[in-house]
Amino acid sequence: MLIDTHAHLDDARYDTDRDAMIARAREAGVETFVTIGCDLATSRAAVNLADRYAFVYASVGVHPHEVKQIGDDWYDELRRLAQHPKVVAYGEIGLDYHYNYSPPKFQRERFREQIGLARELRLPIVIHTREAQEDTIAILKEEKAADVGGVFHCFTGDEWLAKDALDLGFFLSFSGVVTFQNATMLREIVKTVPMDRILVETDCPYLTPAPHRGKRNEPAYVRLVAEKIAEIKGASLPTSLEEVGRITSDNARRLFKIP
């Protein structure tokens, strides 16, 4: 059984077939989903989906692209949402210097504020970082994020970021990117990461794994990510899909305190 630790189940691309899409994932062996908030509206939607489905859990927070929109009452509302018993993480939060949809200085300020809120709420953090490795690690250290831990979602960084993240006690989550033909470096990093620190995710509807690239991603495809990790790890010691599923699911339950 698998846990898709990072999905956007509220996305409008699922509005016509959400129940069928979730049923396909369950048939593919996905037993649990964590659906992620990126702003106030999607955080509310994540909590609503967790209410609707017994096997869906939620994360609330504001993505670095959206932090320029944070209003005076947002943090109070996020605190309120976080009281829901099925909210298991705070995020996704972090830094994204690739697009800079929010100014970098503003991103750093809001990142610090949200780490503080996650520590107040005692929730693990879901990290988004792109082209911002040094600032991300520095802020996590300065704001004592290791007190609550968390995960670097959709990990695509280099070996140094992997080491820094692991040294802080964080998990690394791998997505469909690991199946991409040009992701040779990422597959080399997977070889070095201890199995007890690996999670799997889809980040659906984005980052559809091979052989379905170009199509809408969905949680059923997290199985393809787990299969690729089993293949990569199996080069050094025998690793089955079932073993990857068991270990990564145990890791997710431990991090997110999912029963």
Protein Blocks (a to p, Z undefined) as FASTA:
>chain_A
ZZdfbdcfkbmklmmmmmmmmmmmmmnopabdcdddfbfklmmmmmmmmmmpmkbccddd
ddfklmmmpcfklmmmmmmmmmpmkbcbecdedddfklomacfklmmmmmmmmmmmmmmn
opacddddehilmmmmmmmmmnommmnopadehiabdfklmmmmmmnopacdddfklmpm
klmmmmmmmmmpcfklcccdekiaghiacfkghiacdfklmmmmmmmmmmmmmmmoccdf
klmmmmmmmmmmmmnopZZ
